[in-house]
Every structure is written in structure tokens, then in C-alpha cells.
Amino acid sequence: MEENEANSEPIANEEVAERPPGLRQDLAVLMKVRLNFFVLITTFFGFLLASRETGIDWMKLIHTLLGTAAAAFGSSAFNQLMEVDLDARMKRTADRPLPSRRMDPLAAFGVGWVLSAIGIIHLAVQVGNVAAYLAAATIAIYVFVYTPMKRVSSTNTLVGAIPGAVPPVIGWVGAGGQPLCWESGFLFALLFLWQLPHFVAINWLCREEYESVGYKMWSNGDVSGRKSGILCSVFSFVLALVSWIPFALGFANIVWAVAGPLLAFVMTALGMRFAKQGTRPAARKLFLFTLLYLPLALLALLIAWKVRS
């Protein structure tokens, strides 16, 4: 009996492996749930910082996260609809529900439209107009500017970093923070500058696929990695300089004044090493550190945050 079970296990595993993803998995991929988890984390973080003086309004926080999540999921569906032809030609995206034809484009359009509308309306009704305006602007830039721009200009990375930097500001205004202030501006700048070395490293690692389908990226043709590494170093160095602003203006203490720039300088050094070595391991180390940087930086900022009088 043990022999039969042992012999049948690989067959069962093979059958599971060959079974196509179900609707739940396809919807998760269409909405980029795992990627958008970071959106919710940064939204929560912005809300948390703005609540330091008055305390957390838990219902407002839930509504802020729900509205932001729906908007992010909807924009991701639109993004994949617009890139289905190129996704079908890249190995890492060919099995997505649209290029693999497991999902009708009209159904995906409905998902994107309904979720985007629900997100904006929910934020307007339950959180506030400013949060809704920010979510609407994020969707518009991501879908109508960044997505088509990837086929036209390598500066799309700069444009694409804008929607990724807005969520903490949505959280900030959702908790009652002023939309135009040094604190919200710094949260935007932190996420904006962090994304640049993060995505340049990804682009270089995947440059051959991007080039083959016609995406215009800074890393295209950069076989040596020198250009991409220098760009990562420059953006990380600017992030290190910007990281002193909270301490200089009095809304973060010495903990952030040390930890914030230090983390960015480490990323700068990794970018310089990548530029010098031009190898996949060097690029991968930089990429992995960008993933580590964000939670460490947010934790340090949370510890160091001060409410300005």
C-alpha cells in the first residue's frame, strides 16, 4: 500500500500542475493582488502617521483601504487589457488570464470599470473628496499616460513612479492630514524616489524580454549594466539627500536622520557596484535590497515621526 501511494503521488502532483488556474487565481492575477498589497501597506502607513496626534479612526482607516484597494485593482485590470498583445509575447506574462485567453476581455473591462468606479465613489462618500481626487488621478496617470508611454519613451519609468507614490498621500489625507504640506510631500517623494532604482533593476534583469516586444526602457541595450547601475546610484543618492528633510523641518527625530539616509546610501553603494560589475547577481542584490529598504525605512520613520507644533 505504501508503494502504491508513493507511486501515485507524482501522478497526482502532475495532474495538479497541469490543471489551469481557476477563476479566483485569474482574478487575483488580473488585479495584481500581490503587487497591490504594497499599495495598501503604504496607504496604511500614511494614515497611521497622520493619526499620531488624534488617534486612529479605525472605520475611516477601513474605508480608506477599501477604496484604495478597489481603485488599484481596477487600474491593474485596465493595464493588462491595454498590454495583452505584448504580454502574450513574453514568457513571464504569457500565462496571464487575458493573453492565455482564459478570460474574456469584455469581462476584464467590466472588472476594471466597476472596481475603479467603486474605489473612487467609496473614497468620496466615506473618506473625503481629496482622497477620491487623488485615487482618480492615480488611475488616469497609470492607465492613460504610463501604460501607453511604455511603448514610446523610456521616461515612462518617471511617470509610472507617480501613481506608485500617491497611496501614502491618500492615507495621509484620509486620516485628516493636509494634502499640501511638507509631510505629505515627503511621503510622496520617498515612494517616488524608492521606485526608480527598484524598477530600473527589474528592467535590466528583464531587458531582453522588454526589448523583444518593443517596450522602451532605460535599460534597453545596456548589456554592461553601467547605465542602469549609474541611474540606480543617482536616484538612491537623491533619496539619501531628501531623507534629511523630516529632521531638518522637525517632523522626525535623530533616529530617522541617521537611519533614513544610511539606508539610501547602502542602496547607492549597491547601485555603484552593479554599475561596475554589470552582472545579474549584482543587479539582483540591488533589487532585493530595494525590497528590504521599504519596510525598514517605513519602520524607522514610524519610530522617529514627530507631530509639528
C-alpha positions in Angstrom: 0.0 0.0 0.0 2.8 2.4 0.8 4.4 1.7 -2.5 1.2 2.4 -4.4 0.7 5.7 -2.5 4.3 6.7 -3.3 3.9 5.8 -7.0 0.6 7.7 -7.2 1.9 10.9 -5.6 3.9 12.2 -8.6 0.9 11.4 -10.9 -1.4 13.4 -8.6 1.1 16.3 -8.4 1.5 16.2 -12.2 -2.3 16.5 -12.6 -2.4 19.4 -10.3 0.4 21.1 -12.1 -1.3 20.7 -15.5 -4.7 21.9 -14.2 -5.3 25.5 -15.4 -5.8 28.2 -12.8 -9.3 28.8 -11.6 -11.3 32.0 -11.7 -10.2 33.1 -8.3 -6.5 32.8 -9.3 -7.1 34.5 -12.6 -8.9 37.4 -10.9 -6.0 37.8 -8.5 -3.6 38.0 -11.4 -5.8 40.4 -13.3 -6.0 42.7 -10.3 -2.3 42.2 -9.4 -3.3 41.5 -5.8 0.2 40.6 -4.5 1.8 43.7 -6.1 -1.1 46.0 -4.8 -0.5 44.7 -1.3 2.3 47.2 -1.2 -0.1 49.9 -2.2 -2.3 49.1 0.8 0.7 48.9 3.1 1.9 52.4 2.1 -1.7 53.7 2.3 -2.0 52.4 5.9 1.4 53.9 6.7 0.3 57.4 5.6 -2.9 57.1 7.5 -1.0 55.9 10.6 1.4 58.9 10.5 -1.4 61.4 10.1 -3.2 59.8 13.1 -0.3 60.3 15.5 -1.9 63.4 17.2 -5.6 62.5 17.1 -5.5 58.7 17.3 -6.7 56.2 14.7 -10.2 56.3 13.4 -10.5 52.6 12.6 -13.7 52.8 10.5 -12.1 55.6 8.4 -9.0 53.5 8.0 -11.0 50.6 6.8 -12.9 52.7 4.3 -9.7 54.3 3.1 -8.1 50.9 2.5 -11.2 49.5 0.8 -11.5 52.4 -1.6 -7.8 52.5 -2.4 -7.7 48.7 -3.0 -10.7 48.8 -5.4 -9.1 51.7 -7.4 -5.7 49.9 -7.5 -7.3 46.6 -8.6 -9.4 48.3 -11.2 -6.4 50.1 -12.8 -4.4 46.9 -12.9 -7.2 45.3 -14.9 -7.2 48.1 -17.4 -3.4 48.0 -17.6 -3.4 44.3 -18.6 -6.2 44.9 -21.1 -4.0 47.5 -22.8 -0.9 45.3 -22.9 -2.5 41.9 -23.7 -0.8 41.8 -27.1 2.7 42.3 -25.6 2.0 40.1 -22.6 1.3 37.2 -25.0 4.8 37.5 -26.4 6.7 37.4 -23.1 7.3 34.2 -21.3 6.8 35.6 -17.8 3.4 37.1 -18.7 2.0 34.8 -21.4 0.1 32.7 -18.9 -1.9 35.7 -17.5 -5.7 35.2 -17.9 -6.0 37.6 -20.9 -3.1 36.6 -23.2 -3.8 32.9 -22.4 -7.5 33.6 -23.4 -8.9 32.1 -20.2 -10.8 35.4 -19.6 -12.9 37.4 -22.0 -11.6 40.9 -22.5 -15.1 42.3 -22.0 -15.3 40.7 -18.6 -11.9 42.1 -17.7 -13.1 45.5 -18.8 -16.1 45.2 -16.6 -14.0 44.2 -13.6 -11.7 47.2 -14.2 -14.6 49.7 -14.7 -16.6 48.5 -11.7 -13.7 48.4 -9.3 -12.3 51.7 -10.4 -15.7 53.4 -10.0 -16.4 51.7 -6.7 -13.0 52.8 -5.4 -13.4 56.5 -6.3 -17.0 56.7 -5.2 -16.3 54.9 -1.9 -13.5 57.2 -1.1 -15.6 60.3 -2.0 -18.5 59.2 0.2 -16.8 57.6 3.2 -13.4 59.3 3.3 -13.4 62.6 1.5 -13.2 64.3 -1.8 -9.5 64.9 -1.8 -8.8 61.2 -1.3 -11.2 60.4 -4.2 -9.5 63.0 -6.5 -6.1 61.5 -5.7 -7.3 58.0 -6.5 -8.9 59.2 -9.7 -5.7 61.0 -10.8 -3.7 57.9 -10.0 -5.9 55.7 -12.2 -5.8 58.2 -15.0 -2.0 58.6 -15.0 -1.4 54.8 -14.6 -3.8 53.8 -17.3 -3.9 56.6 -19.9 -0.3 58.0 -19.6 2.1 55.5 -18.2 0.8 52.3 -19.8 0.8 53.6 -23.5 4.0 55.6 -22.8 5.9 52.3 -22.2 5.8 51.8 -26.0 7.0 55.3 -26.8 9.5 56.7 -24.3 11.9 55.4 -21.7 10.9 58.2 -19.4 7.8 56.1 -18.7 9.6 55.0 -15.5 9.4 58.5 -14.1 5.7 58.8 -15.0 5.0 55.3 -13.6 6.5 56.2 -10.3 3.9 58.9 -9.8 0.9 56.6 -9.2 3.0 54.4 -7.0 3.9 57.4 -4.8 0.3 58.6 -4.3 -1.1 55.9 -2.0 0.6 57.1 1.2 -0.8 60.6 0.5 -4.3 59.1 0.1 -3.8 57.5 3.6 -2.5 60.8 4.9 -5.5 62.9 3.8 -7.8 60.0 4.7 -6.8 60.5 8.3 -7.3 64.2 8.1 -3.8 65.4 7.1 -3.4 68.4 4.9 -2.9 67.4 1.2 -0.3 70.1 0.6 2.3 70.2 3.4 5.9 69.1 3.9 4.8 65.8 5.5 2.7 64.7 2.6 5.2 65.9 0.1 8.0 63.9 1.8 5.9 60.7 1.8 5.3 61.2 -1.9 9.0 61.9 -2.6 10.1 58.9 -0.5 8.0 56.4 -2.5 8.7 58.1 -5.8 12.5 58.0 -5.5 12.5 54.5 -4.0 10.6 53.1 -7.0 13.2 54.3 -9.5 16.2 52.1 -8.6 13.7 49.3 -7.8 12.2 49.3 -11.3 15.5 50.1 -13.1 16.9 46.9 -11.6 13.9 44.9 -12.7 14.1 46.4 -16.1 17.7 45.4 -16.5 17.1 41.9 -15.4 14.2 41.5 -17.8 15.6 43.8 -20.6 15.8 41.1 -23.3 12.1 40.4 -23.0 11.2 44.1 -22.8 13.3 44.8 -25.9 11.9 41.9 -27.9 8.3 43.2 -27.6 9.1 46.9 -28.1 9.0 48.4 -24.6 11.1 51.5 -24.3 13.2 51.2 -21.1 16.3 52.9 -19.8 17.9 49.5 -19.6 17.4 48.7 -23.3 20.7 47.9 -25.0 22.6 48.3 -21.7 24.4 45.0 -21.8 27.2 46.1 -19.5 24.7 47.4 -16.9 26.7 50.6 -16.5 24.0 52.9 -17.5 21.4 51.2 -15.3 23.7 51.0 -12.3 24.5 54.7 -12.6 20.9 55.6 -12.8 20.1 53.5 -9.7 23.0 55.2 -7.8 21.9 58.7 -8.7 18.3 58.1 -7.7 19.4 56.5 -4.5 21.8 59.3 -3.7 19.0 61.9 -4.2 16.8 59.8 -1.9 19.5 60.0 0.7 19.6 63.8 0.5 15.8 64.1 0.6 15.8 61.8 3.6 17.2 64.6 5.8 14.2 66.9 5.2 12.0 65.5 8.0 14.7 66.0 10.6 15.6 69.5 9.2 11.9 70.6 9.4 11.2 69.0 12.7 8.8 66.2 11.9 11.2 63.3 12.6 13.9 62.8 15.2 17.5 61.8 15.1 16.6 58.1 14.6 15.4 58.9 11.1 18.2 61.4 10.5 20.6 58.5 10.8 18.6 55.5 9.5 16.9 57.2 6.5 20.0 58.5 4.7 22.0 55.4 5.8 19.6 53.0 4.1 19.6 55.1 0.9 23.4 55.3 0.9 23.6 51.5 1.1 21.3 51.3 -1.9 23.6 53.9 -3.6 26.6 51.7 -3.0 24.8 48.6 -4.3 23.9 50.6 -7.4 27.6 51.6 -7.9 28.7 48.0 -7.5 26.1 47.0 -10.1 27.4 49.7 -12.5 30.9 48.4 -12.0 30.3 44.7 -12.2 27.3 44.6 -14.6 26.3 41.1 -13.6 22.9 39.6 -12.8 23.9 38.7 -9.2 24.9 42.4 -8.6 21.6 43.6 -10.1 19.7 41.0 -8.1 21.3 42.1 -4.9 20.3 45.7 -5.6 16.8 44.6 -6.4 16.5 42.5 -3.2 17.7 45.4 -1.1 15.1 47.7 -2.6 12.5 45.2 -1.3 14.2 45.3 2.1 14.6 49.1 2.1 10.9 50.0 2.1 9.8 48.1 5.3 13.0 49.2 7.1 12.6 52.8 6.1 8.9 52.9 7.0 9.5 51.3 10.4 12.3 53.8 11.1 10.1 56.7 10.0 7.3 55.5 12.2 9.5 55.3 15.2 11.0 58.7 14.6 7.9 60.6 13.5 7.0 63.8 15.4 3.9 66.0 15.2 4.9 69.5 14.5 3.5 72.1 16.8 
